[in-house]
């Protein structure tokens, strides 16, 4: 039997090595995810998270023998989550890495056409390799390619020695011009010389050293929850399967543009070399109160149709700020009117969404809304 402490502390099991896979903004603390799943569901239950992020809730559910389903619109989060639920065989990943590395010299001239940022960020050897991987890895359709690509984007940028790039933050990619000026100011005029094959082989060997996690049938869909949930409600309308735990954290109103924060990893996944703003209303910053309300109303409305009628828990972590909290609470009460509501304020902790984006309070920054029907 899996012990939660073995997963959330140390790296001595396969589950612990994969649990925190993928640096991502505003992610659930892994210990929190396991505690909620264990407390509010039972072995064999069905769990859903329509804003899955890097899949911590789904991973916790799968490890604890719950059938878990997530949905994520950001390909970076989806890749992280999908990979740790079902990593491809190690040797196949290493073989694919070597094959991609052999293609790198085809892209010698291509690196010259990239914006100045990329030459500051990566040495030529790394940049040629990245272009080869970007062009040839079919990460959306092939599990081996998806696993390799997810490992590449984990280490795409970070502190010197910990990633493939010049000195950078790991969770968020700063803007092109800002980065260039910062590198010049701090004296990072040249990116580190790295052999990407040797670097990634070491990372892959470490990740797989304890094997791969044992996961009960669980998955994360890549797409917009408003559309995916509509399809799920139609499929489950006459089926016996109902979800007993809805466990999620929606994006907070007017906090950040989650896709813009990951622009460099999104470039690696095929987006343009120069980051752009997103026209898709569910990919940018939620500045419109009307669109934000409609998003939550749609999502929780669909979820209410697939939850177990007699025995279900809705566990939502959200922002303590008035509009986000009140809107979320209002919509949850609207769609789950027979559930008993509990509000649990969370102490200020490192790496919460509100701390990362400007809340300097040292008291409460996030809040859990828990609705239970027994």
JOJOSUL-V281853 format. One record per residue. N is the residue number from 1. D_FIRST is the distance of its C-alpha to the first C-alpha in Angstrom with 1 decimal. Layout:
n & d_first
N & D_FIRST
N & D_FIRST
This chain:
n & d_first
1 & 0.0
2 & 3.8
3 & 6.4
4 & 9.6
5 & 11.9
6 & 10.7
7 & 11.7
8 & 14.8
9 & 16.2
10 & 17.2
11 & 16.9
12 & 14.8
13 & 12.2
14 & 13.3
15 & 11.9
16 & 13.9
17 & 16.9
18 & 17.2
19 & 16.4
20 & 19.9
21 & 21.7
22 & 25.2
23 & 27.6
24 & 28.6
25 & 30.7
26 & 29.5
27 & 25.8
28 & 23.1
29 & 21.6
30 & 18.0
31 & 16.9
32 & 19.1
33 & 17.7
34 & 14.0
35 & 15.5
36 & 17.8
37 & 15.4
38 & 13.0
39 & 16.3
40 & 18.4
41 & 16.4
42 & 14.1
43 & 11.8
44 & 14.4
45 & 16.9
46 & 19.2
47 & 19.8
48 & 22.9
49 & 24.2
50 & 27.9
51 & 28.3
52 & 25.2
53 & 26.6
54 & 24.3
55 & 21.5
56 & 19.2
57 & 18.7
58 & 18.0
59 & 15.6
60 & 13.6
61 & 13.9
62 & 12.9
63 & 9.7
64 & 8.8
65 & 10.0
66 & 13.5
67 & 16.6
68 & 18.3
69 & 21.9
70 & 23.8
71 & 27.5
72 & 29.1
73 & 32.8
74 & 32.7
75 & 32.1
76 & 30.8
77 & 28.0
78 & 27.4
79 & 27.3
80 & 24.8
81 & 22.4
82 & 22.9
83 & 22.5
84 & 19.1
85 & 17.8
86 & 19.3
87 & 20.9
88 & 23.5
89 & 23.5
90 & 24.5
91 & 27.6
92 & 28.9
93 & 28.6
94 & 30.5
95 & 33.1
96 & 33.7
97 & 34.0
98 & 36.7
99 & 38.5
100 & 38.8
101 & 39.9
102 & 42.7
103 & 44.0
104 & 44.5
105 & 48.2
106 & 49.1
107 & 48.5
108 & 50.8
109 & 53.4
110 & 51.0
111 & 49.8
112 & 53.4
113 & 53.4
114 & 50.5
115 & 51.2
116 & 51.8
117 & 48.4
118 & 46.6
119 & 48.8
120 & 48.1
121 & 44.4
122 & 43.8
123 & 45.6
124 & 47.2
125 & 44.8
126 & 41.8
127 & 43.8
128 & 44.9
129 & 41.3
130 & 40.1
131 & 42.9
132 & 42.0
133 & 38.4
134 & 39.6
135 & 42.0
136 & 40.0
137 & 36.3
138 & 35.7
139 & 32.6
140 & 32.9
141 & 32.9
142 & 31.3
143 & 27.6
144 & 28.6
145 & 31.3
146 & 29.1
147 & 26.5
148 & 29.4
149 & 31.2
150 & 28.3
151 & 28.0
152 & 31.8
153 & 32.0
154 & 29.3
155 & 31.8
156 & 34.9
157 & 36.0
158 & 35.1
159 & 36.4
160 & 38.5
161 & 36.4
162 & 33.2
163 & 34.5
164 & 37.2
165 & 39.7
166 & 42.2
167 & 41.0
168 & 39.3
169 & 36.7
170 & 33.4
171 & 32.4
172 & 35.9
173 & 38.8
174 & 42.1
175 & 45.3
176 & 47.3
177 & 50.4
178 & 48.5
179 & 46.5
180 & 49.7
181 & 51.5
182 & 48.7
183 & 48.4
184 & 52.1
185 & 52.3
186 & 49.6
187 & 50.9
188 & 48.2
189 & 50.9
190 & 49.1
191 & 45.5
192 & 43.7
193 & 44.3
194 & 41.0
195 & 40.3
196 & 37.7
197 & 36.6
198 & 35.8
199 & 34.3
200 & 31.8
201 & 30.9
202 & 29.7
203 & 27.7
204 & 26.1
205 & 25.3
206 & 23.6
207 & 21.6
208 & 20.4
209 & 20.0
210 & 16.2
211 & 16.3
212 & 15.5
213 & 12.6
214 & 10.7
215 & 12.2
216 & 12.9
217 & 16.7
218 & 18.0
219 & 21.3
220 & 24.0
221 & 27.6
222 & 30.4
223 & 33.2
224 & 34.8
225 & 32.8
226 & 36.1
227 & 36.6
228 & 33.1
229 & 32.4
230 & 35.7
231 & 34.7
232 & 31.3
233 & 33.1
234 & 35.5
235 & 32.8
236 & 30.8
237 & 33.9
238 & 34.1
239 & 30.5
240 & 27.9
241 & 25.3
242 & 25.5
243 & 23.5
244 & 22.1
245 & 21.6
246 & 24.1
247 & 22.9
248 & 25.4
249 & 27.9
250 & 31.3
251 & 33.7
252 & 35.9
253 & 39.6
254 & 41.9
255 & 39.5
256 & 39.4
257 & 39.7
258 & 36.2
259 & 37.6
260 & 40.3
261 & 37.9
262 & 36.3
263 & 39.7
264 & 39.3
265 & 36.0
266 & 37.6
267 & 40.5
268 & 38.2
269 & 37.0
270 & 40.7
271 & 42.2
272 & 45.7
273 & 46.2
274 & 47.8
275 & 45.4
276 & 46.6
277 & 46.1
278 & 44.2
279 & 46.2
280 & 43.2
281 & 42.9
282 & 39.1
283 & 38.9
284 & 41.2
285 & 41.5
286 & 41.5
287 & 45.0
288 & 46.2
289 & 45.3
290 & 46.2
291 & 44.0
292 & 41.1
293 & 41.6
294 & 41.9
295 & 38.7
296 & 36.5
297 & 38.5
298 & 37.9
299 & 34.2
300 & 33.4
301 & 35.9
302 & 34.2
303 & 30.8
304 & 32.2
305 & 33.0
306 & 29.6
307 & 27.7
308 & 26.9
309 & 30.1
310 & 28.8
311 & 25.5
312 & 24.9
313 & 24.4
314 & 26.2
315 & 25.1
316 & 27.6
317 & 28.0
318 & 31.7
319 & 34.7
320 & 36.4
321 & 39.8
322 & 41.9
323 & 42.3
324 & 38.8
325 & 37.3
326 & 40.0
327 & 39.9
328 & 36.2
329 & 36.3
330 & 39.4
331 & 37.9
332 & 34.6
333 & 36.7
334 & 38.9
335 & 36.3
336 & 34.1
337 & 36.9
338 & 35.2
339 & 32.1
340 & 32.2
341 & 32.3
342 & 30.9
343 & 31.8
344 & 29.9
345 & 31.7
346 & 29.8
347 & 31.1
348 & 32.6
349 & 30.1
350 & 30.6
351 & 30.5
352 & 30.8
353 & 33.1
354 & 35.9
355 & 35.9
356 & 36.0
357 & 38.9
358 & 41.3
359 & 40.0
360 & 40.9
361 & 40.0
362 & 37.9
363 & 36.9
364 & 35.0
365 & 34.7
366 & 32.1
367 & 31.3
368 & 28.6
369 & 29.9
370 & 27.6
371 & 28.9
372 & 27.3
373 & 28.5
374 & 27.3
